Amino acid sequence: MERTTRQSLALSRILAEAERPLNATELLDLARLEVPGMGQATVYRILKDLIKHDHAILVDIPGAVPAYERTHRGHHHHFHCTVCTKIFEVEGCVPGIEGIVPTGFQLEGHEIILSGRCAGCAVQ
């Protein structure tokens, strides 16, 4: 990263400890617990820097607010709650996915996005 500040250290730690991808507002709320007065523009500037240096990635799911997570978490997919709009990580993969690739095509990657109600919203 270009410059290490209290703000960037806080956001890096929050992303590293997060159990799911977080959007910029969630990151700001958590960061303000450590660095009061931190602004939204600072969050976006730090996220841009983290992405540039391969420390974070954008989780861009159609219909959801963009979220961010640390890189190098291994292969996983995401679940988007249609009620609370949070995004969750889903471990593992669909077995045999290579079998649906058309003949002559070469699979280089894939993304699977599940949607529905998370455990907290399913009981409501």
N, C-alpha and C positions, 0 to 999 in steps of 0.2 A: 504494500500500500504506500501511497505517496507520503502520508504524514500520519503519525500515530497520535491521536488525541483521546481525551476522556470519552468523547462521544463515539469515536470509532471503536475504541476498546469495548465500550458498553454494547454497541450493536453487534460486534463480532461475537461477544460472549453470549448474548441473547440468542442469536442465530445458532450458535454451536449447541446450546442447551435446549433449544426448542424441540418439542416432540412432534411438531407439525409445521408446515410452511406458515409464515405470518405475513399479513399485509402491512403496508407502510404505517397505517394508523395504529395497528397493534404494536408494531415495533416502537413507534414514538411513545405510546403510553407506557410500555415497559422501560424504555430508556429514560424517560423522565423520572422514574423512581430513583435512578442513580444520578442523573444529570438534569436537575430541574432547569427549566427554561430552554431546553433543547427544542429546536423548531423542525417543522416538517421538511423544509428545504434542506436542512442538514442531513436528515435521514436519507433523502433521495440522493444527495451528493455522495454520502458514504456508501450507499448501496451501489451506485454507479461504479465507484472505485473498487468495491469488493467483487463485483461482477467482472470488471476489467482485469483484475488480478486472479481470477478463477477461485475466489474464496466463497462466492455465493452464486446462485442461479435464480433466474426468474421462473416462477411456476405460473404459466399463462393458460388458464382454463377458460374456454368460451363461456360467457355468462357470469363469470366470477371476477371479483376484484383481484388484480395481480398480487401474487404473494411471492415470498422469497424464502429460500432455504440454503443451508450450507452445501457446498459441493462435496463430492467424494462420499456420499452416503450409500453408495452401491445401487444396483438396479432396483427400482421400485416404481410403483404407480401411485395414483392419487384418487381420493374419494372427495367429492364436492357435496356438502350438505345443502340441499335446496331450501332449507328453512333458516338456519343460522348463517349460512353462506361460508362457513369455515371450510378449509381444505385440510385433509388428513392424508398421511402417508399410508400406503398399502404395501406390505411386504409380499414378496413372491411374485410369481408370474403365471400366466395361463399356460399349462403344458401343451405342447404340440402346436404352438402358434405358427411355426414355420410351415405347417401343413396347409395353411390357408393362403399362402403366397402363390400367386399365379405362376404357371409353368414358364420357365425362362427368366423369371425375375429373381433378383438377389436381395434378400432382406438385410438391411444395415442397421435397423433400429425400429422401435415402435413405442407408442405411448398409449396407455389404457387409462381412461378416466371413468370412474364409477360415480354415479350420482344417486341421491336419495336422501334419507334422513339419518343423521348420525345417531349414536346411542342416546345422547341427551335429548334430541328432538323427537326421537321415535316414541318416547313415552308420553309425549304431550298430547 
